[in-house]
Amino acid sequence: MNPYEVEHNIKASSQSSRPRRRPSMSSFFNQLSQCETSTSTTDPNWHHNNPHAVPTPVDVAASYRLLQDQFLTLRTNDPSSTTAPLLDLLISSITSQIDSPPTTISGCSQAYLDTIDRIPRSSLKADETCPICGEKFLDDQYCLVVVLPCHETHKFDLECVGPWLRLNGTCPLDRKKVGDGEERGKEAERERERLRRGVEGLGFGTGGEGRKEE
């Protein structure tokens, strides 16, 4: 189950009746879990098969590609949508990251996403829509709308903006930094450096040659 379903305690069968353009992001979150390290997440219930593993460029690029697929699906389903200009910008940005994937993911942690301010359904206006999917918030019986700290009008369906924040840690509208992503990225780099030094301490250089016999 994705974070949206968990927060609302929604079973798959009950969610099928919701009108939606948004594709399932289960594969994205599964892939992202392979890129998380023990130091890049603050979730006490999260476990990795190898707590000292660091993501490879292939793993990181795969996560971005799955996010790109989500936005491409939204773009294709309704090419005349008012969200098209924003989606085009986001897709272009993701394409660059796929072509030259970063060594670490510096997006927001799930723990941070859980603390972002929620907007009560009663406070939403009938014509307010998500800038990413274009759906009216109130058309969703189980809408979970968040407002980012950069501006009071930057409201999103959490199911839409969550994956972007997890990878990029910026607001999709103004690209201002959001949450704890920068510190997580620095910690991941420190973990990578510790691993590099550990490998060198065993007698392996960057070329992969082992310690020579004396």
C-alpha positions as CSV (number, residue, x, y, z in Angstrom):
1,M,0.0,0.0,0.0
2,N,1.2,3.5,-0.7
3,P,1.3,6.3,1.9
4,Y,-2.0,7.7,0.7
5,E,-3.8,4.4,1.3
6,V,-2.1,3.9,4.7
7,E,-3.0,7.4,6.0
8,H,-6.6,6.9,5.0
9,N,-6.8,3.2,5.9
10,I,-8.2,2.5,2.5
11,K,-8.3,-1.0,1.0
12,A,-7.7,-1.5,-2.7
13,S,-11.3,-2.5,-3.3
14,S,-12.7,0.6,-1.7
15,Q,-10.3,2.9,-3.6
16,S,-11.4,1.6,-7.0
17,S,-14.5,3.7,-7.0
18,R,-12.6,7.0,-6.8
19,P,-12.5,9.1,-9.9
20,R,-8.8,9.6,-10.7
21,R,-6.3,10.3,-13.4
22,R,-3.4,9.4,-11.1
23,P,-1.6,6.1,-11.7
24,S,-0.5,3.8,-8.9
25,M,2.9,4.6,-7.5
26,S,3.5,1.3,-5.7
27,S,6.4,0.4,-8.0
28,F,8.0,3.8,-7.4
29,F,8.0,3.4,-3.6
30,N,9.3,-0.2,-3.9
31,Q,12.2,1.1,-6.1
32,L,12.8,4.0,-3.8
33,S,13.2,1.7,-0.9
34,Q,16.2,0.2,-2.7
35,C,17.9,3.6,-2.8
36,E,17.3,4.4,0.8
37,T,20.2,3.8,3.3
38,S,20.1,3.4,7.0
39,T,21.2,7.1,7.3
40,S,18.9,8.6,4.7
41,T,15.7,7.7,6.4
42,T,14.3,8.6,9.8
43,D,11.6,6.0,9.8
44,P,12.3,3.7,12.8
45,N,10.3,0.9,11.3
46,W,12.2,0.9,8.0
47,H,14.8,-1.9,7.4
48,H,17.2,-2.5,4.5
49,N,18.6,-5.9,3.7
50,N,22.1,-4.2,3.7
51,P,22.0,-1.2,6.1
52,H,25.3,0.1,4.7
53,A,24.4,-0.1,1.0
54,V,24.5,3.0,-1.1
55,P,22.4,3.4,-4.2
56,T,24.0,2.9,-7.6
57,P,23.3,5.4,-10.5
58,V,21.2,2.6,-12.1
59,D,19.0,2.4,-9.0
60,V,18.6,6.2,-8.8
61,A,17.8,6.6,-12.5
62,A,15.2,3.8,-12.2
63,S,13.4,5.8,-9.4
64,Y,13.4,8.9,-11.5
65,R,12.1,7.0,-14.5
66,L,9.2,5.7,-12.6
67,L,8.3,9.2,-11.5
68,Q,8.6,10.3,-15.1
69,D,6.2,7.6,-16.1
70,Q,3.6,9.0,-13.6
71,F,3.8,12.5,-15.1
72,L,3.8,11.2,-18.7
73,T,0.7,9.3,-18.0
74,L,-1.0,12.4,-16.6
75,R,0.2,14.4,-19.6
76,T,-1.0,11.8,-22.1
77,N,-4.4,11.2,-20.5
78,D,-5.4,14.9,-20.8
79,P,-3.0,16.8,-23.2
80,S,-5.2,19.9,-23.2
81,S,-5.2,20.1,-19.4
82,T,-4.1,23.4,-17.7
83,T,-1.5,21.3,-15.9
84,A,0.4,20.6,-19.1
85,P,2.9,23.4,-18.9
86,L,4.0,22.4,-15.4
87,L,4.1,18.7,-16.3
88,D,6.3,19.5,-19.3
89,L,8.7,21.3,-17.0
90,L,8.8,18.5,-14.5
91,I,9.2,15.8,-17.1
92,S,12.1,17.8,-18.7
93,S,13.8,18.1,-15.3
94,I,13.4,14.4,-14.6
95,T,14.8,13.5,-18.0
96,S,18.0,15.4,-17.2
97,Q,18.3,13.6,-13.9
98,I,17.8,10.2,-15.7
99,D,20.5,11.1,-18.2
100,S,22.9,12.2,-15.4
101,P,21.6,10.6,-12.2
102,P,22.9,12.1,-8.9
103,T,25.0,9.9,-6.7
104,T,22.6,10.3,-3.8
105,I,18.9,11.1,-3.4
106,S,18.4,14.3,-1.5
107,G,14.6,14.4,-1.4
108,C,12.4,14.7,1.7
109,S,12.1,11.8,4.1
110,Q,8.8,10.0,4.5
111,A,8.8,11.2,8.1
112,Y,8.9,14.8,6.9
113,L,6.1,14.2,4.5
114,D,4.0,12.9,7.4
115,T,4.4,16.3,9.1
116,I,3.5,18.6,6.2
117,D,0.4,20.7,7.0
118,R,-2.8,19.1,5.9
119,I,-5.7,21.2,4.7
120,P,-9.1,20.2,6.2
121,R,-11.7,19.3,3.6
122,S,-14.0,22.0,5.0
123,S,-11.4,24.7,4.1
124,L,-11.1,23.7,0.4
125,K,-13.0,25.7,-2.2
126,A,-15.1,23.9,-4.8
127,D,-12.9,25.0,-7.8
128,E,-9.5,24.3,-6.2
129,T,-7.4,21.8,-8.2
130,C,-4.1,20.0,-7.8
131,P,-1.5,21.7,-10.0
132,I,-0.1,18.3,-11.0
133,C,-3.0,16.1,-11.9
134,G,-5.6,18.9,-12.4
135,E,-8.3,17.1,-10.4
136,K,-10.6,19.2,-8.2
137,F,-9.7,18.3,-4.6
138,L,-13.3,17.9,-3.5
139,D,-14.0,15.4,-6.3
140,D,-12.0,12.9,-4.3
141,Q,-14.0,11.5,-1.4
142,Y,-10.7,10.8,0.4
143,C,-8.8,13.9,-0.6
144,L,-5.5,14.4,1.3
145,V,-4.4,18.0,0.4
146,V,-1.2,19.5,1.7
147,V,0.2,23.0,1.6
148,L,4.0,23.5,1.2
149,P,5.8,25.9,3.5
150,C,7.1,28.0,0.6
151,H,3.7,29.6,-0.1
152,E,0.2,29.4,1.3
153,T,-1.3,28.9,-2.2
154,H,1.0,25.9,-3.1
155,K,-1.5,23.2,-2.4
156,F,-1.2,19.7,-3.8
157,D,-2.8,16.3,-3.5
158,L,-0.2,14.5,-1.4
159,E,-0.5,11.4,-3.7
160,C,0.8,13.6,-6.6
161,V,3.4,15.8,-4.9
162,G,4.7,13.1,-2.5
163,P,6.9,11.2,-5.0
164,W,8.4,14.4,-6.4
165,L,9.3,15.6,-2.9
166,R,10.8,12.2,-2.0
167,L,13.2,12.5,-4.9
168,N,13.8,16.2,-5.3
169,G,13.0,18.0,-2.0
170,T,11.7,21.1,-3.8
171,C,8.3,22.7,-4.5
172,P,7.2,21.8,-8.1
173,L,6.0,25.3,-8.6
174,D,8.9,27.6,-7.4
175,R,11.6,24.9,-6.9
176,K,12.3,26.2,-3.4
177,K,13.9,23.7,-1.0
178,V,11.4,21.9,1.2
179,G,12.0,19.7,4.2
180,D,15.0,17.7,5.3
181,G,16.3,16.7,1.9
182,E,19.5,18.7,1.9
183,E,20.7,17.3,5.2
184,R,19.8,13.7,4.1
185,G,21.8,14.2,1.0
186,K,24.9,15.3,3.0
187,E,24.5,12.3,5.3
188,A,24.3,10.0,2.4
189,E,27.5,11.5,1.0
190,R,29.2,11.0,4.3
191,E,28.1,7.4,4.3
192,R,29.5,6.9,0.9
193,E,32.8,8.4,2.0
194,R,32.9,6.1,5.0
195,L,32.4,3.1,2.8
196,R,35.1,4.2,0.4
197,R,37.6,4.6,3.2
198,G,36.6,1.2,4.5
199,V,37.3,-0.4,1.1
200,E,40.6,1.3,0.9
201,G,41.4,0.1,4.4
202,L,41.0,-3.4,3.2
203,G,43.6,-2.8,0.5
204,F,41.4,-2.1,-2.4
205,G,42.1,0.9,-4.5
206,T,39.6,2.7,-6.8
207,G,40.8,0.4,-9.6
208,G,39.5,-2.6,-7.7
209,E,42.9,-4.2,-7.2
210,G,43.4,-6.0,-4.0
211,R,46.3,-5.7,-1.6
212,K,49.5,-7.0,-3.1
213,E,51.5,-9.8,-1.4
214,E,54.7,-8.6,0.1
